[in-house]
Amino acid sequence: MQYFQAVRIGKERSSKSQMLLFKLGGFAMLTLTTKKKDGQFIPIGEENLVAVIHTADGYVTILVDAEGYTKAQSKALEKDAAMEIFKKAKESGIEEYAGEKVEIWTEQYPTVQNELK
C-alpha cells in the first residue's frame, strides 16, 4: 500500500473515532492515522477500544486500535473526569483495551484505568 493510501484510510478511521469520543466527552483530538510495520506504513486499525493514560498534564481518555495505537484522545483531565468518559464509553458498548501500554506519536504510556477503578 502506498503511504498516501494508508494516510487516507487511516484518517477516515481516526476521524470516526474522534467523533465518537467527542460525543462521549465533549472534546476529542485526532492522533495517529498510520502505523509502521515491517518498514511499511499501514492505516491505523478499525477497532475502537478505550483506555485511560496519565501524562504530565493529567489523565487522558483514549480510543486505540487492537495493537494500542491511539486514534483519538480527550484533553488532559482530572482523574474523575477521565474515568467518567471511560465509563460512558464502556456503557455505550466500546470494549476496554486490555494491553498495558499504548502508543501516541513516538511515545508509549502505560494504561491506568484499572488502577483508578
C-alpha positions as semicolon CSV with decimal commas, in nm:
position;residue;x (nm);y (nm);z (nm)
1;M;0,000;0,000;0,000
2;Q;0,128;0,344;-0,083
3;Y;0,183;0,592;0,200
4;F;-0,088;0,830;0,078
5;Q;-0,343;0,549;0,061
6;A;-0,258;0,446;0,417
7;V;-0,295;0,805;0,536
8;R;-0,633;0,847;0,365
9;I;-0,777;0,523;0,506
10;G;-0,626;0,587;0,849
11;K;-0,761;0,941;0,859
12;E;-1,112;0,814;0,788
13;R;-1,085;0,560;1,070
14;S;-0,933;0,802;1,320
15;S;-1,186;1,074;1,233
16;K;-1,471;0,834;1,317
17;S;-1,303;0,758;1,649
18;Q;-1,256;1,129;1,716
19;M;-1,627;1,199;1,660
20;L;-1,724;0,906;1,882
21;L;-1,503;1,032;2,165
22;F;-1,631;1,386;2,109
23;K;-1,989;1,263;2,166
24;L;-1,881;1,093;2,489
25;G;-1,668;1,371;2,635
26;G;-1,737;1,697;2,453
27;F;-1,382;1,728;2,317
28;A;-1,154;1,498;2,119
29;M;-0,835;1,530;1,919
30;L;-0,738;1,306;1,632
31;T;-0,399;1,148;1,697
32;L;-0,248;0,877;1,477
33;T;-0,367;0,781;1,128
34;T;-0,091;0,535;1,030
35;K;0,149;0,294;1,190
36;K;0,471;0,147;1,057
37;K;0,513;-0,229;1,037
38;D;0,800;-0,409;0,870
39;G;0,912;-0,083;0,711
40;Q;0,569;-0,017;0,558
41;F;0,310;0,243;0,655
42;I;-0,034;0,093;0,710
43;P;-0,360;0,254;0,823
44;I;-0,449;0,256;1,190
45;G;-0,681;-0,034;1,280
46;E;-1,059;-0,016;1,256
47;E;-1,125;-0,124;1,615
48;N;-1,219;0,120;1,891
49;L;-1,102;0,019;2,235
50;V;-1,100;0,257;2,532
51;A;-0,828;0,320;2,791
52;V;-0,701;0,591;3,025
53;I;-0,341;0,708;3,048
54;H;-0,166;0,950;3,282
55;T;0,051;1,218;3,121
56;A;0,242;1,509;3,270
57;D;-0,068;1,725;3,208
58;G;-0,328;1,495;3,362
59;Y;-0,542;1,194;3,278
60;V;-0,640;1,133;2,915
61;T;-0,916;0,903;2,787
62;I;-0,817;0,748;2,455
63;L;-0,953;0,527;2,180
64;V;-0,700;0,284;2,037
65;D;-0,687;0,007;1,780
66;A;-0,625;-0,356;1,880
67;E;-0,247;-0,301;1,886
68;G;-0,268;0,001;2,117
69;Y;-0,211;0,274;1,860
70;T;-0,404;0,582;1,969
71;K;-0,665;0,710;1,724
72;A;-0,830;0,983;1,932
73;Q;-0,785;1,136;2,275
74;S;-0,959;1,365;2,519
75;K;-0,781;1,670;2,654
76;A;-0,589;1,627;2,979
77;L;-0,842;1,600;3,261
78;E;-0,875;1,538;3,631
79;K;-0,880;1,168;3,719
80;D;-1,257;1,156;3,786
81;A;-1,346;1,331;3,460
82;A;-1,129;1,094;3,255
83;M;-1,284;0,793;3,428
84;E;-1,635;0,929;3,364
85;I;-1,567;0,936;2,989
86;F;-1,412;0,588;3,015
87;K;-1,728;0,458;3,187
88;K;-1,955;0,623;2,928
89;A;-1,752;0,458;2,651
90;K;-1,788;0,115;2,810
91;E;-2,161;0,171;2,869
92;S;-2,200;0,259;2,501
93;G;-2,053;-0,079;2,403
94;I;-1,687;0,011;2,347
95;E;-1,461;-0,258;2,489
96;E;-1,174;-0,181;2,724
97;Y;-0,823;-0,206;2,582
98;A;-0,659;-0,496;2,766
99;G;-0,298;-0,407;2,686
100;E;-0,062;-0,249;2,934
101;K;0,081;0,020;2,704
102;V;-0,041;0,244;2,424
103;E;0,143;0,450;2,166
104;I;0,079;0,816;2,089
105;W;0,309;0,973;1,833
106;T;0,654;0,844;1,930
107;E;0,584;0,790;2,299
108;Q;0,444;0,498;2,494
109;Y;0,227;0,532;2,803
110;P;0,106;0,268;3,047
111;T;-0,271;0,230;3,075
112;V;-0,401;0,323;3,422
113;Q;-0,779;0,270;3,414
114;N;-0,754;-0,048;3,624
115;E;-0,563;0,138;3,893
116;L;-0,834;0,406;3,910
117;K;-1,146;0,187;3,935
